[in-house]
Amino acid sequence: METKKHFTKGWEVSITEFQSKEGKKFKVTRRLPSMSVAETKVFKTKEEAKRQFEEWLG
């Protein structure tokens, strides 16, 4: 699991690998702890997940 924080917007962005019945998947989550808000997306490939991770940090 990798977690980074966007310094100007306050988002905490994390990427997690997990196993499902369909195989390995990657979950990318961004949280705004001060407002108890979160958004999660699930991807089949690490490359897609990493792209989303970097986009949310950008």
C-alpha positions in Angstrom: 0.0 0.0 0.0 1.3 3.4 -0.9 -0.2 6.7 0.5 0.7 10.3 -0.4 -0.9 13.6 0.5 -1.6 16.4 -2.0 -0.2 19.4 0.0 -2.4 22.2 -1.5 -5.7 20.4 -1.7 -5.4 18.3 1.4 -6.3 15.0 -0.3 -4.8 11.8 1.0 -4.4 9.4 -2.0 -3.6 5.7 -1.5 -3.2 2.6 -3.8 -3.9 -0.9 -2.5 -3.5 -4.3 -4.1 -6.1 -7.0 -3.2 -7.2 -10.4 -4.4 -10.8 -11.0 -5.6 -12.5 -14.1 -7.1 -11.7 -12.6 -10.6 -8.0 -12.2 -9.7 -5.7 -9.4 -8.6 -7.1 -5.9 -8.5 -5.9 -2.5 -7.4 -7.9 0.1 -5.4 -7.2 3.8 -5.5 -8.8 6.0 -2.9 -8.6 9.7 -2.2 -9.8 11.0 1.1 -10.4 14.5 2.5 -10.1 13.8 6.2 -11.3 17.2 7.3 -14.7 16.7 5.7 -15.0 12.8 6.0 -15.2 12.5 2.2 -13.7 9.7 0.1 -13.8 8.4 -3.5 -12.6 5.0 -4.6 -11.9 3.4 -8.0 -11.0 -0.2 -8.7 -8.7 -1.2 -11.6 -7.6 -4.5 -13.2 -4.1 -3.4 -13.9 -1.4 -1.7 -11.8 -0.7 0.7 -14.7 -4.2 2.0 -14.8 -4.3 2.3 -11.0 -0.9 4.2 -10.9 -2.2 6.5 -13.7 -5.2 7.4 -11.5 -3.1 7.8 -8.4 -0.8 10.3 -10.2 -3.7 12.2 -11.7 -5.3 12.7 -8.3 -1.9 13.9 -6.9 -1.4 16.2 -9.8 
